[in-house]
């Protein structure tokens, strides 16, 4: 199919080479053949979707099983109550390399590159000019961005009078009869224009469903959200308990604070329902044909309109040129507030928003300009050690919570994992060096793969990573925080 498209495109590109009188008829023939091919491709895709939805509607009649619900996993408590301070360094010793000292460690956790769930391979057929005037636009506020989805006339709300097998199956048949295809196509277009990750599309589908159904977390909005997710290729499961419908999302990474159940050796989480206490739940344990998966990785941040929040000032005490004044994007902070508590490496892979980089990186680059890698790394680490106020999560939020880089710049305080995540981002972006997170019992630090070794280091696959602790105040690179048990540390490669 793809080869045929390329062949037709090549023919259309080559048209200017034909100067014969038959040029116009040749163009018309090529254009007609291309349109016929496109129509056939769309018809094939429509046929696949129709069969997939018909089959799934049948599954919804029968493929329900009861599963036990696991208790939420508590996040690890890793913050020392008081931020440790390194012993005073002699004058001009901060940038002097510490003598290399190899450390033992427990194990290594490799982290794959962030995954991107593919969008449907073919587009839903476009609305014809004759149909367009009858489309009903529905604006949806998505964290400051206005997304407009169109509704076909007669696309009334699908109402679940109960959550019985038959009722859910009939509702799915209504959703997949074509009335909601334009809504789905516009959701996919918004996903592309806003650069949404899987979690971003989940939030978009949720908001579209709630806006259309005029209710949050209703059974009607849940099944519409499930439809918009499955049509886009996402792996989810529907579940019910009592007379309430739930959505389950798979995750290879552990999610703290959310109930879950095991299906096919995978954890499926109930994410957007606070106070869920049921011990057992009934699940439609059937895969939607062609489902691709669901990832909590954030390969890129959503492009949301910039609304300035409170401006924060951060300045290194040892290197005063390393300072910034910045007001993060409030819309992006609100988006991050919806994100579940997953493993730290996902927060580290999240990087910083482009607006943040454009604003603060020139200032930081100037502070490290002309410096060697050790000196530049020491400037950046002291910038985080002394330029950010320390407070444990329980005191700031009342619960354990990791922060994305933009959030660390937004909130007044941060703790050890937030500092380690931000430092890992700065080192990768500004110095171009590989970084690992070091998980000690009760603490999180970083290690950097320099060209040379500076002090305490870990060797992984023949490469040496120097310990760099952005929580250990005034400690230079190569110094391990006092009391850390290196032999029990886990290395998380980013």
Phi, psi and omega in degrees: 000311181296322179295323179295320178298315180297322179296315180294320177299319180298321178297316181295322179294326184280355185304319181301342180284345182267120181249002183289165180297339182279004185305313184296316181293324177296317179298314181299320180294316180297319180295319180296317180296320179295316179297321179295319178297315180299317179297317180296319180297315179296322179295321178295318180293317177300320180296319178297313181296320180297314180294319180300316181288323176297316179296319182293322177300324177290321177302321183295343177281333192230329193274053178249133178224155180265137180230150173283142180263129179277147177293146177302144178273130179286139178293150179292138175268115189233009187260127169294141185297331179234134181293121182291151179241132179287152175303145181304136178269144176300161180307134175063018180268347186299326182262001179279126182302136175281148180302133181302137179217109181291144180240147172271159180209167189286299181200178183239134176245103178288147180240119178292160177297149179306138183265148177240120177286124183293149175278165178308144188289332180235148180281152170293139179308139182290158177288135179286155178304330180288328182277331189306315181300340183265356178290141180254113181284137177235106179286139180231127179277116179244089178049051176094341177265136179266116176254128179254120174251143183262148180240135174284147175304134180089000179279066181285164183297132174278119187252127176267109178282343175203180177244035176288160179305312185294317182295315179295318179298315179295322178297321179295323177297321178294316181297327185261016181273006176110342184292335185252010181295323181291320175302315180296315180300321180289329175294319178295320179296320179293322177302317181289316185290327181268358180058053185274137170282183182299318178295325177296318179292323175303314180293322178296311180299323179296315182290321178297315181296318181290325177293317182291319182273353178056038178198141178268138175056027174277162177298324180296315180290328180295316183288328175293319177299318178299320179297313181295331179283312183293323180296333179274002175096006185277144178272110176221170174225143173266144180219165179214151175212123188066232177249032184235138180263141180229157173247138178246137182238132182280150176207128173285329177278143178289136178248125183275147171078008181235135177293152183208168173219159183263122175230122178052046177063023178231141175280128174247127188253146170265107195263322191249030179233103178282145176080015178290124186234358183299145180270338179222152182212146180267131187234139169279098187271060180228134179281138173284133183305129177084007182299143188254341183122180178213127185238144175264005173294151176238085181295335174207151181275150180295145179269094183251150179303140182278122173235115185295139174261200178293140180276132178247147178245130180228129185214133175288136178282330182273328182234084188299341177291338177275089181211150178218154169230121190207140175248105181299164181285115182298324179298319180291322177298318178297322176297314180298330181297341179273347190285136179288166180274094179260187183291156190299325185296332178292322176294322180292322178290341182294342177058202177245156177292157182297322178298319178296314179300315181298333184272314189261336184294321178303321180293316180289324177297322178295324181292330182255005183301131177078003182268151171289171185297323180293313180296316180296319179295324178292324177296314182293323182287323177289329175302318180281320181301317188250347183267355182235138180280140184261135171199139181287157184301320182301325180282324183275317185246339185089001178201165179287134182205129173270154184240143167288163183304316180297327179291322178298327176283342183269312185284154184291331184231163175208165181238196192293319181290327177295319179292318179296319179295313181296318180296321179298323179291314182297319181293318179295315186282317187267332181249346178068030183250153178282145185227149172233151170268139180246112182262102173274161169300110179087012183197153175230129178228191178231166171218141187240137179272085177281168175292323175246169180258134181236091175087217183296134182213159175242139178253123181231119179052042177081359179249140184257126181249119180279132178298131176223115186247104182285000176260338184279095190304129176068006175283133176281170176300145180096356180253124176275139179300141180304133176089358181283134180266092185300325183293346178255006183279145173253134179264124179250105182283130179265000000 
